Each structure stands twice: as structure tokens, then as C-alpha cells.
Amino acid sequence: MIAYIEGTIFLLESDYLIIQTEAGVGYQVFVPNPLLVQATKNQKAQYHIHTHVREGEMTLYGFESLEEKKIFEMLIKTSGVGPKLGIVILSTLRPPQLLESIHSQNISQLNAVPGIGKKTASKICLDMTDLLKKNPIPGQEFIKPQLTSEKVFHSPTDDLLSALTNMGFSDRDVLSILGQVQAEENSFEEQIKKALSLLTSSH
């Protein structure tokens, strides 16, 4: 399994490059667009590689840091995201932007990525949140805002409404399904998942 490549950029195309190693072997590597923009022919380069094997076909995806590679590998574990879409996401949102969107549940920002609808954006937020809790990435942790000394109390309905509207749903749509969600005795996280299921199925 190829995990790292170092060599000279032999060819540049619209979504991939070919890097030639000292052994004279050329490898086709798909990389996020910001890396393509920075690359020039005959330039020395090194990439952390994710090797994707499917139905006998091996495809290489390259990243400038190990952290970005880990984020990509988490992305393609989420529902509805394959390697090609993962590259599109990292071409549109750099790792800090992507992680901030996930931690703040900013579905609208993810929805703006080409090829991602609101339902897929919701799933990315939920799945990536779980994956990042289990496998935090050093140096890419989200810093929670400090709480003020004044305590503010919210009802469960307020918290649920606030969380869902922050994800990009309208007050009207959220209010229309709150009754269905809160009729069940679930945890806050389960209520969010149930609400997202109802809201995305109606769009």
C-alpha cells in the first residue's frame, strides 16, 4: 500500500498530477485544487498518499500534510461521500474551514460545495462529529468559545430550535417538526438526528 511519494512533478492536468520518483516511475496522483494551483512542472514535491482500491482499480490521492490525509479518510467514511467528492470538498474548504463548519454544524457552508445537497451536508456534520470525537486531529482541534460569567438558561425547545436554525433550516420548517421530535423521550443528540431526518426528507 502506497502511503507516501516523493519525486518530481512530470505532468499537470486539471485534477491530477504525475509525479516521477527517482526510480523513474510515474504515479498519477489526484490532489485538492489548492495543491494543483501551487504546483509547477519539474518541481520537487512530496505527498502523503491515500491508496484507494476498488474492483481491482488502484487510485492515489495526495495531500500536503498527514493531518489533511486523515481528514480526507474520515470524510470518505461518512455516508454519501466517496473519494472524488472528498477531493471536491477539500478543494472548496481547506481543513480549518471544514472542521469549523463541522463543529459549528454549519450545513449551509457544506451545502455550498459542488455536488453536496442539504441531506448529504447534514450527514457529513453528524458522521464527522462522531469520528472527530473518537479520533481528534492534533493541531486541528476546535476551540470552544469561552462562557460568560452570566448564566443563561434555555429550554430544551429553545436549544433544539437554535441548533437546527444554525444549520441553515428556517424557523418555520423547524417549528413544523418539533412536535414530532420532542414527542419521543430521546437524548438531545438523538432529537437532532431525528429532526434532520424529517427536515431533509421533506426537501
Residue pairs with C-beta under 8 A, 6 or more apart in sequence:
1 51
2 27
2 49
2 51
2 60
3 48
3 49
3 51
4 46
4 47
4 48
4 49
5 19
5 21
5 27
5 29
5 46
5 47
5 49
5 60
5 62
6 21
6 44
6 45
6 46
6 47
7 19
7 20
7 21
7 22
7 27
7 44
7 45
7 46
8 19
8 20
8 42
8 43
8 44
8 45
9 17
9 18
9 19
9 20
9 39
9 40
9 41
9 42
9 43
9 44
9 45
10 17
10 18
10 19
10 20
10 26
10 41
11 17
11 18
11 26
11 41
12 36
12 39
12 40
12 41
14 36
15 30
15 33
15 36
15 87
16 28
16 29
16 30
16 31
17 28
17 29
17 31
17 36
17 39
17 45
17 62
18 26
18 27
18 28
18 29
19 26
19 27
19 29
19 45
19 47
19 62
20 26
20 27
21 27
27 60
28 60
29 47
29 49
29 60
29 61
29 62
30 59
30 60
30 61
30 62
30 83
30 84
30 87
31 39
31 47
31 61
31 62
31 63
31 87
32 63
32 68
32 87
32 90
32 91
33 91
34 91
34 94
35 47
35 62
35 63
35 64
39 45
47 62
47 63
47 64
48 62
48 63
48 64
48 65
48 66
48 68
48 69
49 60
49 61
49 62
49 63
49 69
50 60
50 61
50 62
50 63
50 69
50 72
50 73
50 83
51 58
51 59
51 60
52 58
52 59
52 60
52 61
52 76
52 83
53 59
59 83
61 72
61 83
61 86
61 87
63 69
63 72
63 90
67 95
67 137
67 138
67 139
67 140
68 90
68 95
70 135
70 137
71 90
71 95
71 98
71 99
71 137
71 140
72 83
72 86
72 87
72 90
74 128
74 131
74 132
74 135
75 81
75 86
75 89
75 90
75 124
75 128
76 82
76 83
76 86
77 127
77 131
78 123
78 124
78 127
78 128
78 131
79 120
79 123
79 127
80 119
80 120
80 123
80 124
81 89
81 120
81 124
85 115
85 116
88 113
88 114
88 115
89 98
89 110
89 113
89 116
89 124
90 98
92 112
92 113
92 114
93 101
93 109
93 110
93 113
95 140
96 140
97 109
99 132
99 137
99 140
99 142
100 106
100 142
101 109
101 110
101 125
102 124
102 125
102 128
102 129
102 132
103 129
103 132
103 142
104 166
105 125
105 129
105 163
105 166
105 167
106 125
106 166
106 167
106 168
107 118
107 121
107 122
107 125
107 167
107 168
107 169
108 121
108 167
108 168
110 116
110 120
110 121
110 124
110 125
111 117
111 118
111 121
111 168
113 121
116 124
118 168
118 200
118 203
119 200
119 201
119 203
122 167
122 196
122 199
122 200
125 167
126 192
126 193
126 196
154 162
156 182
156 188
157 178
157 182
159 188
160 174
160 178
160 181
160 182
160 188
160 191
160 192
160 195
161 171
161 174
161 175
161 178
163 192
164 174
164 192
164 195
164 196
164 199
165 171
165 174
167 196
169 199
173 199
173 202
174 195
174 199
177 195
177 198
177 199
178 195
180 194
180 198
181 191
181 194
181 195
181 198
182 191
184 191
184 194
186 194
